[in-house]
Amino acid sequence: MLVLAAGASRRLGRPKQLVCLDGVPLVRRALGTALALRPRWAGVVVGAYAARVAAAARGAGASIVPARRWREGLAASLAAGVRAAPGDARWLLVLLVDQWRVGPADCARLLVRAGRRPVAASYAGRLGVPALWPRSAWPALARLRGDRGAQALLQRTALPVPMPRAAADLDTPADLATLRAAPRRPPP
């Protein structure tokens, strides 16, 4: 499992990884979602605000994965995570720190579809993360560049799993207001 938490949160104007929901920083919440599935390995990719995000994630049972080239965009964070994943892993589930409504049950629906193709959340008319990548796709992930991540790869190859909860993310002050107004309950 891999939680991407390296971005600079420019549109929000503060580190979204450290925004708290129910007193828990989003990075810790995303790790909780990942770890609830009992993976053999979990990592959190840090870049901007690396020391603070790593401190918030420390003790959760995940490896801290530095993305030294995080300024290059989401693809650099994903590549750092792919390089850090265990050599004997067969799949890699990728989560974003800012999809605060995604819970373990959502991710479990991806895992039951594991096979030879990537499996991706389908929401808002597109495919995206969370996404489950078979090992055979990892070299393509490592070659990605820029801030688009792996969306083009997903569009061409992934098996979709409807996940409307994944559409809620935290990018702007308006998104933060939505998060703050959300009912307080743990993700399912």
HELIX and SHEET records of a PDB file:
HELIX    1   1 LYS A   16  LEU A   18  5                                   3    
HELIX    2   2 LEU A   26  LEU A   35  1                                  10    
HELIX    3   3 ALA A   50  ALA A   57  1                                   8    
HELIX    4   4 TRP A   70  GLU A   72  5                                   3    
HELIX    5   5 LEU A   74  ALA A   84  1                                  11    
HELIX    6   6 PRO A  104  LEU A  111  1                                   8    
HELIX    7   7 ARG A  135  ALA A  137  5                                   3    
HELIX    8   8 TRP A  138  ARG A  143  1                                   6    
HELIX    9   9 GLN A  151  THR A  157  1                                   7    
HELIX   10  10 PRO A  164  ALA A  167  5                                   4    
HELIX   11  11 PRO A  173  ALA A  181  1                                   9    
SHEET    1   A 7 SER A  63  PRO A  66  0                                        
SHEET    2   A 7 GLY A  43  VAL A  46  1                                        
SHEET    3   A 7 LEU A   2  ALA A   5  1                                        
SHEET    4   A 7 TRP A  91  LEU A  96  1                                        
SHEET    5   A 7 ARG A 126  PRO A 134 -1                                        
SHEET    6   A 7 VAL A 119  TYR A 123 -1                                        
SHEET    7   A 7 LEU A 159  PRO A 162  1                                        
SHEET    1   B 2 CYS A  20  LEU A  21  0                                        
SHEET    2   B 2 VAL A  24  PRO A  25 -1                                        
END                                                                             
